[in-house]
Amino acid sequence: MGMMPGKRRMLGEVLLEEGFITREDLDRALTAAAREGVQLGRALLEQHLVSEADLMQAVSRQQGYPVVDLRQERLDPAALRLLPEAVARQHQVLPLRLEGQTLVLAAFDPARPGLASQLAVVARRPLRFVLAPPTDLALAIEAGYRGVVDLARHLGTVGEGADSPVARTLDLILEEARKVGASDVHLEPQESSLRVRYRVDGVLRDASPLPPDYAAALASRVKVLARLDIVEHARPQDGQFFHLVDDAEVDVRVSVIGTVWGEKVVLRLLDRSRPLLQLSELGFSVADAERYAQVVHRPFGMVLACGPTGSGKSTTLYATVNALDRVGKNIVTLEEPVEYTFPGIVQIPVSPRAGLTFAAGLRAVLRQDPDVILVGEVRDTETAQIAVQAALTGHLVLSSVHATDAVGALVRLVDAGVEAYLVAAAVTGVVSQRLVRRICPHCRREITLSDQEQTFYREQGGREGVTFYRGAGCNLCGRTGYAGRVGIYELLILDEELRRAVVAGESVARVRELAQAAGMTPLRRAALAKVEEGVTTVEEVLRAVYA
């Protein structure tokens, strides 16, 4: 614990006296600490010889520091700004609040030699330490520094150039967006301010607003980076640029449109450095995961992912490609844009401006001896017809369509001009999906449903005797009660009876009835299963699945 060897023994004695550890385990930890050059506390935790809670109690009794619960501590943004994030990460300390002129810091090993003096120089004020477990501390540092950037503090006179206040402000906005895991940034001019919002886990969150004169300046800066027409304000414009954020290259997709108070800018962030999800991590039930794996490992046929924008279709298709044989098969993708690059496959960015549409690209790819073709989206009749023919002539075709449910995706292809008998013959499986937020594991609490939620749950066939949970909101989830998202899936596998129904032009209701009889779990039932498992809430299902 940052003490000299003799003092480490004092911590060991406390652990022994309180019954937190046996003499044999203590000796083992002391040997490991000496061998590996780590603190005794670290050695105890790494070898799972004591719990974090027990260790914190022992350190508290040994050194006199109180233990705090970082999940519920109210973090003061003014305190966080006194210690740069890089310093907090380096020393694993978290500023909590100011008590007069004294800065209160949480640390795992506050008695470490030199720690207090180094941090006092940076913070320029006296310090007081409290104890926090290392796991909570690491998570709280990550979460605590989200959203503490006061953009207005970095502003100067609006000016041009890569080193201007406007350019630095855009850099800060993008850095903060990546830090909080935002998929989109909205810059919305208002009458008296520029509103900045981040979309995190599918929900928009406000950041600190900017002065109104920054709306035009930031829009111009984005246009310059995306090579758009900076003097055009009436016509909507789209573009892209690459930006280095925290040493990672982020692909920024730009959309600009005029409003009554100026041009609104939306930036979609495609972070290609993010880890790729595996099929097992998406959220399929065990049964559906097995059925989906079987259908995507067939040598030919068409597998579709459907759902609204932002429902995770691309993630599902990428995870599917990642599960295929990239050595023995020629896998080619047509995408707009290419969101993630794979080793061992050919990825082609679609560019309608250059004449490379999905349909044109698909025709060309079919002459490249493909085994598997991923078509980013079926948007038009020509693309749909070529994709279906490819599936019928011995290729596995993966694609996405905009449809509300799995049966609706079949109807969408027929409406696009593909004959029903060809759709029935080509399509082997359809996944309809949504994304719901996960309950934060750090502040998860048992709750009682409201009357409205109980009525909804019963009407949708919810099971009896289920314990319901909700996140109370803590520092580690930004007080939202949620952390991350998980997929909700409706998987339709076409069998002979379903194919006959599609060819015969049976009603959507009848086809859905047959699909459920064949094993398809409806999207609503799949969503409630995640509630019953304690993964998400009825409130979130109502927002994301039933909206």
N, C-alpha and C positions, 0 to 999 in steps of 0.2 A: 504493500500500500504506500509506496514511495518513502518508506522508513528505512533506517539502517537495519542490518540483519538482526541485531538484538531487539530492536523495537518491533520487528516483524513477529518475533517470538511473543511479544506482549499481546499482539492481536490473536495469535494462536491460543494463548492462555485464556483470553476472553471467550473465544469460541468453545474451548474445552469446558470452562466454568459454566457457560450457559447451556451446555449440552447440544451445541449445534454440530459437533464433529467428534469423531473418535481420535484417540492418540495415534493409532495406526494411520488413519487418513491424513492427519496433520503432518506426520513425519514424511509421508509420501509427497504431500504438497510442498513441503519445505525443500525436499530433494529436487523436485521438478523446478521450483522457483530458482534455486541456485544453478541448476544445470542449464536452464533456458534463459536466465538473466531477466526474469520477469518478477513483478511484485507477487507477494504471497496471495493476495486477494485474487489476482488474475489466474494464478495457478489453481487455486481452489475452484474457481468457476469453470476454467477450461477442462478440468478433470471431473466436473459435475460432483464435487465432494460436498458442496454446500449450496443452498439456494441463494439467489440474489437478496431476497428479503432478510434471511438470517445473517448474511454477511454484512448487510447495511446496518442491522441492529448492533452487531458486534463492533463495527467500526465506530458507530455513533457512541457507544459506551466507552470505547478506547480513547477516542480523540475529542469527544464532546460536541461534535457537530450534530445538529438535528437532521432527521431524514424527511424529505419532502416527496410528495406524489406529483411527478411532472405532468401526469395526465390532467390534473385539475388545477395546477398552478396558473394563475392569470399572468400571462407574459406582458410586460410593459414594453411597447415598441421603442420608447425613449431609452430604455435600458439596453435593448438589443443593439441600438445604433451606436452605443458607446464601445462595443467590441466587434470588430469586423468578423464576418462569418468565417473567413479563412483562419483567423486566430482561434475562434471558438472550436472549429473542427480539429485544428492541430493539437490543442490542449484538452479537448473533450470537456469543455465547460460551457454552461449556458447562462447568460444574464437573465435574471428573473424580474427584478424591479429595483427602484431606487428608494432608499430609506434616508431621507435627507440628502446628504452628499455621498452616502455610502452605497456602493453597487453590490447587490446581493447576487452571488453566483452559485449555481449548482455544479457539483463535480463529484466524480467517483473517488478521487484520491487527492483531496485538497491539501494534505500534508506533504505532498511531493516537494522535494527541495527546489527552491527557486520559482515555483509556480506563482505564488502570490506576488512576489516582487516583479516578475515579468509582466503579469497582467495589470498590475497597478500602474506601471509605466504607460501601457497602451491606453487604459481607461482614464488615466489622469485623475484618479480619486481613490479613496480608501475602499477596501473590499471586505465583504463578509461572506463566508462560505456556508453552504448547506450540502447535505449528501443526497445523491440520487443513484439508483442502480445503473450500471453501464449500458444495458440494453435500452432502457427508457431514455437515457441521456442521449444516445446516438440518434434515436428516432425523434426526440424532442428538438435537437439541434437542427435536424433536417426539416422538421415541420415548422419550428419556431421562426426561422429566417424567411419563410415564405411570406410574401406580402408586406414585409417591413420596409421595402425600398420606398421612400417618400420621393416620388419622381419630381415633385416641385422643388425639392432641395437641390436638385442637380441642374436646374434651369438657369439660363442666362439670357442675354438678348438673342432673339431669334435670328439665326444666320445660316449661311450655306456652308457646304463643305463637309468632308469626312470627319473633321475634328470639331464641328460646330456643336453648340448645345443641343440642337435638334437631333443631330446624328447620335450623340451620346445618349439622349433620351430614348431614341428608338432601340439602341443597343440594350439599355436597361430594361425596356419593356420586353424584349425578346429573351433576355436572360431570365427575367422573372417568370415569363411564360414557360420556359423549359424547366425551371426549378419546381414550379407547381404542377407540372405535367399537363399543361394546357394543350388542347388540340387546335384551338383557334384563339385569335386575339381580335377584339372589336374596338375600333377607334371611332367613336360616335360624337360628332359635333353637336353641342347643345347651345342654347342661347347664351349662357354665361360660363360655359366650361367645355372641355373636351372629356367625354366619358371614356374610360378605359375599362374593358371587361375581358376576362379570361374564361374560356369554356373548359371546365375541369370535370371529368367523369360525366360528361354530357350536360352539365348545368353551368350557366353563366354566373360568374362572380365579379363584383365590382372591385376594381383596384383604385388607387388614389387618382382623383381627377387632375386634369391639367388646365392651364389658362386657355381661354378660347382661341387666342391667336396662334396656339400651337397646332390647331386642327389643320389649317392650310399648309403650314410648314411641314408637318409630319407626312401629310398626303403627298406633298411635292417630293420629299425625301424618298418615300416608298416608290413613287413613280420613277424617279431617277434610277433607283436600284433595279427596278423591274423593267426598265427601258420602255416605259409608257410615255404617252404624249402629256407633258406637264402643263401645256396651255389648254388642253381639252378638259372642260369641267361638266359639260352637259351629257356627254355620251358615256355610258358605262364602259369600263376597261378591265381587262384581265391580264395577268402576267405572272412572272415568278422570278425569284432570285435566290442565290445560295448565300447563307450567312454563317459565320463562325461564332458559335455560342458555347462558351466554356470548353473550348478546344474541340468541339464537335460540329461538323458541318450539317446545318439544318436547311432543308429545302422549304422555302417559304412561297406558298401560292397566294397570289394577290387578287383581290376583287375590289374595285373602286366604283362608287356610284354617288351621284349628286343628291343632296337632301336640301331642305329649306335653310339649314344652318351651315351648309358646306358639304364637302365630300366625305362620305363614310367609307372607311377602309376596313376590310376584313382580311386577316392574315391566317392562312391555314398552315400549320407547322407539321412537316413530315420529317421526323427525326429518324434517320436511317441507322443510327447507332443503337437504337433501342433493341433489347433482346426480342427474338421472334418466339411467339408462343407455340407450344406443341399442341397437337390435337387433344391430348389428355388434360390440358390446362384451360380449355375454352369454356367448359361448363356443361357438356353433354352428360346425360344420365349414363349409367354403366351400360344399359341395354342399347341406347341409341348410339353410343360410341362404338359398340361392336358392329351394329348394323351399318353405320356410316363407313367404318373402315372397310367392310366387305364391298360396299358399292363403289368406293373410290379406287379399290384395287382391281376392279374389273378392267380388262384390256380395252374396252370401248364403251361408248354411251355418253350421255350428257348429264352432268351434275350441276344443279343450279343453286345459288345462294340468293335469297330474296329478303327484302326488308327495306325500311325507309333509310334515307341518308343518315349516316352516323350509327348504324345498328351493328357494325362490325363485320360486314360481308367480306371486305378485303382481308381482314385478319383470318377469317375462316378459310378463305381460298389459299392464302399464303401458308397457313398451317397444314393444309391439305397437300400442297406442293412439297412442303418440307418433309412430309411423311412418305413421299413416293421415291422410287428407285431412280436417282439422278445419274447413276453410272451406266446402267443397262438400257435406259430409255432416253430418247431425245425429247426434252421438255422445252417448250417455247411459250413465252407469254407475250400478250399484246395488252399494254396498260396505258392509262391516261389518268394520273401520272404513274411512273414506276416508283412505288412507295418504299420498297425494300429490295435490296439486291442479294441474289443467291449465287453462291459458287456452283458451277456445274450445270447451269441452265442458261438458255438464251432468252434475254428480256428485251423487248422492242417497245420503245415509247411511241405511242400513237400521236400523230401531229396532223390534224385536219388542215391546218394552214398550209402545210407542205404537201397536201394531197394524200397523206397516209391515214386513212380512216380505219376503223375496226374492220369494215368489210374488205377494203383493199389489202390491208395487212394480213387478214385471214386467208384471202386467196393466195397471196404470196407465200405464206407460211406452209400451206398445204403442199407446195412444191419443194419443201425443205425436209421431206421425209420425217415428219413429227410422229411421236407416239402419244404425247400429251400436249394439249393446247389450252392455255388459260387465256380466255378473252375477258378483259376487265369488265365489260358491260355489254349486254345486248340492248342496243338502243333503237334499232330500225329494222325494217323488214329484210333488207339485204343481208345484214349481219346475222339475223336470226336464221334465215334460210341456209346460208353457207355453214353456220355452226351446226345446225341439225344434220345437214348432209355429211359433214365431217364426222359426226358421231355415228352415223349410219354406215360409214365406209371404213370402220376399224380404228377410229381414234377416240381417246378419252378427252372429252371437252369439258372444261370447268369454266363457269361464267356466273355473272350476277344479273339480276333483273329487279326492277322496282315493282314489287307486288306486296300486298298486305299479308298474305299467307301462302302456304305451300301450294294449295290448289289454285289460288289466284295466279301463281307463276305459270301454270300450264295454260290458263285462259289468256294470259298476257302474250304467250307465243302464238296462240291461235289468232288473237286479235291483231298481231303483228303481220299476219298474212301467211303463216305456216299451216299447211293442212293438218287437221286434227290427227289423221292416221300417222303422219310423219312425227308429230309431237309424241304420240303414244309409243311409237317404235323407238325413238331416239332417246327420250329422257328416261334415265334410270333412277334418279333420286333428286329430291328438292329439299333444301333446308330453309325454313323461314326462321328469322331470328330477331331478337331485341337485346339490348344491354340494360341491366339494372345495377344499381350501386350496391356494393357489399356493406354490411354493417361493420363499423369499425370494431376490431377485436379488442381494443384497449378500453373502450367505454361501453361495451355491449351490456345491456341490462334487460332483465325480464320485465315485460309490460302486459297490460290488459288492453285489448283492442277497444277502440271507440265503438259506439253503437253502429255508426255508419260502416266501419270496417268489418265489424262482426256480421252485419247483414250481407255485405258484399261477399265475404268469405264463405258464408253458408250457401248463398245463391250459386256460387261457382263450384260447389261440391267439395268444400274443404273438409278435412278429416276432423273428427272429434278428439279431444284430449291433447291438443297440440300446445306447446309452450311457445309464446311469441316473444320476440326480442326487438330492441331498437337501440341505436347508439345514443347515449346521453349527450354526446358532444364533448370533446376534450382537445387538448393542445395538439395531439398527434394526428387528428383528423380535421384540423381547422375549425373545430366546433360544429361540424356538419353532422356528425354521427355516422358518416360513411367513409370508406377508404377503398378505392379501386372499384372495378366493375366485373361482372360475370355475365356470360351469355345465357339467354333463354332460347331453347331450340324446339322447333316442330319439324320432325323428320318424316318425309313422305317417300316411301320406296314403292315404285310401281310394280305391281304383280299383274298377272294376266287379266284378272277381273277388272282391275282399275284401267288397264289399257283398253279393254272393250268398252268400258263406260265413257272414256274420253273420246274414242272413235265414234260412239253412238251419239255423242253430244248430250250426254246426261247433264242435269243441272249441277251447279256448283255444290249445292247442299247434298245431293245424292253422292257425288264423287267424294265429298268430305266424309260422309257417313261410311262409305266403303273403305276409305283410307284409315279411319279410326278402327274399323273392324279388323283391318290388316295389321294393326299395331302402331299407328301414328298417335303420339300423345299430342293433343291440341296445345297450342301456345299458351293458352290460359292455364291449363292444368300443369304444364311444365313450370310456369311462373309460380303457381301456388306451391309446387313441390319445393322450390327454393325457399319459400317462406317457412314451410314446415320443417325444413332442414336447419333453419336458423341462419340462413345466408343473407337474406334480405327481408324487407318489410312489406306488409300489405300496402302501406302508403306509397312505397316505391313502385310496386307492381301497378298500382292505379295510375301513377304518373307516366311510367315508361311503356307499359304494355297496353293499357286501355285508353290512353289519351287520344 
